[in-house]
Amino acid sequence: MKPDASYAGVMGRRDEIVRKSVGIDYARYRTGVLAFDYERLLADTGYDIGKVAAIQARTAVGHTPLVELENLTRVVRATAPPGKGARLFVKDEAANPSGSFKDRRASLSVHEARERGFPGVAAATSGNYGAAIASQAAKAGLRCIVVQEAFDSAGIAQPEIAEKTRACEAYGAEVLRLSVGPELFYVFLRVLEETDFFNASLYTPYSILGIETLGFELAQEMSARTGRFPDVVVTTHAGGGNVTGTARGLAEAGATQTAMVAASVDLSGLHMASDRDFNRKSFTTGHTGFSIPFTTWPDRADVPRNAARALRYMDRFVTVTQGEVFYATQALAELEGMERGPAGNTSLAAAFALASGMDQEATLVVQETEYTGAGKHPLAQLALARRMGVRIERGDPAASRAGESIVIPERLEQVRVVEVDLDSVRRSYVRNALESAPADAHLEEADIAFLAVETRTTPETVQEMIDAHRAQTR
């Protein structure tokens, strides 16, 4: 008898389907009502950073160039206060096989799938990860299915997603393109159940461990180049894997004093699951529609326990506007001869503002670039924005309103960052954690300690946040 294929039936088998498709019994790592043994979850994969690097080397992943952005550094110093303007560097991850750092995530997941004897891999993603999984699957001789949210109910597709569809299909993957809405996870679960493919989720331990080599390489290369580790690393932040993996790799290399800054495009006011808003954003990743919810509650992922825990690792969280990212994209092309983007240039835009306030002897590394193409080019994105009624202007980007206008700076000094209040984010995380627990659950000491690590605070601070939340909800 065939299993019930209705929405309720498939969602009711969610845990069983995911467990079979990933090969991880997440229940083994539970240590309290909310707590789980995060480090053991990662360690039990059997991969250390040396083994991961060796696996990646076999498929030409990693060891990407570290490029000093000398021209951009000079421009930043020309507009910065006297003595300010840190040296800017970028790790050129566009040199990976499919053109982004996502190859690092995909390489280990595909390796694990082949080692376990899975006939293929599947991933739910509209971003670069689909191309990365498809590329690595092709090298491994595995079949690949990518499920995308690609267009709105009128059939209008984002050019960036269409470009990534093309890339996935070029590598031989089958792409299932859906309209925006709640059916994405349902369709993905059906794919996993019907094919017995490996769930190459962005949020498994394999995906996060694959990124650690990026932070590790970056730290070692900066030490060799400048004689010390970087002062700041800026990472484009979406679902949290980029921040998590890079920070862990930096720590593995000994760069424990390097500040980790997470940067996102501010798309406040746009709902990512809204049919109306879907095409009113010019960025499919690296924006607050992903970064805020995943920072405040990472376990909203397609696996029971997300291995991306960004709040554990970020020292600062900043936002920039869409126009500022377009400006940074053009500046990188015209002044450094590197046409890259768009998502990787979110961190570059933030780097302009951050570097102008740092001493000249300091170093700042933009952690990744990504390839560009016809659909990912700023002109394609801006053309769609105009079609959707979004105004395109030049001026002060602070005047922009997501979904209504994109204001591209006229001068570098107009590029700024806006700080996200991490204390507010921490309170939201604790609130979401409490609301996920059974109503009659009693939190144990292990739960409080776990939440303290998750929020980079203390057990006492966590208890205060819990007490404040309970007082508000009485």
Secondary structure as GFF3:
##gff-version 3
##sequence-region A 1 474
A	DSSP	alpha_helix	7	12	.	.	.	ID=ss1
A	DSSP	alpha_helix	14	22	.	.	.	ID=ss2
A	DSSP	three_ten_helix	26	29	.	.	.	ID=ss3
A	DSSP	alpha_helix	38	43	.	.	.	ID=ss4
A	DSSP	alpha_helix	49	57	.	.	.	ID=ss5
A	DSSP	beta_strand	66	68	.	.	.	ID=ss6
A	DSSP	alpha_helix	70	79	.	.	.	ID=ss7
A	DSSP	beta_strand	87	91	.	.	.	ID=ss8
A	DSSP	three_ten_helix	93	95	.	.	.	ID=ss9
A	DSSP	alpha_helix	102	115	.	.	.	ID=ss10
A	DSSP	beta_strand	120	124	.	.	.	ID=ss11
A	DSSP	alpha_helix	128	140	.	.	.	ID=ss12
A	DSSP	beta_strand	143	151	.	.	.	ID=ss13
A	DSSP	alpha_helix	159	170	.	.	.	ID=ss14
A	DSSP	beta_strand	174	179	.	.	.	ID=ss15
A	DSSP	alpha_helix	183	195	.	.	.	ID=ss16
A	DSSP	beta_strand	198	199	.	.	.	ID=ss17
A	DSSP	alpha_helix	205	226	.	.	.	ID=ss18
A	DSSP	beta_strand	232	236	.	.	.	ID=ss19
A	DSSP	alpha_helix	241	253	.	.	.	ID=ss20
A	DSSP	beta_strand	259	265	.	.	.	ID=ss21
A	DSSP	three_ten_helix	278	280	.	.	.	ID=ss22
A	DSSP	alpha_helix	288	296	.	.	.	ID=ss23
A	DSSP	three_ten_helix	298	300	.	.	.	ID=ss24
A	DSSP	three_ten_helix	310	312	.	.	.	ID=ss25
A	DSSP	beta_strand	316	320	.	.	.	ID=ss26
A	DSSP	alpha_helix	322	336	.	.	.	ID=ss27
A	DSSP	alpha_helix	345	355	.	.	.	ID=ss28
A	DSSP	beta_strand	363	366	.	.	.	ID=ss29
A	DSSP	three_ten_helix	374	376	.	.	.	ID=ss30
A	DSSP	alpha_helix	378	387	.	.	.	ID=ss31
A	DSSP	beta_strand	391	394	.	.	.	ID=ss32
A	DSSP	three_ten_helix	397	399	.	.	.	ID=ss33
A	DSSP	beta_strand	405	408	.	.	.	ID=ss34
A	DSSP	three_ten_helix	412	414	.	.	.	ID=ss35
A	DSSP	beta_strand	418	419	.	.	.	ID=ss36
A	DSSP	alpha_helix	422	436	.	.	.	ID=ss37
A	DSSP	alpha_helix	445	455	.	.	.	ID=ss38
A	DSSP	alpha_helix	459	473	.	.	.	ID=ss39
###
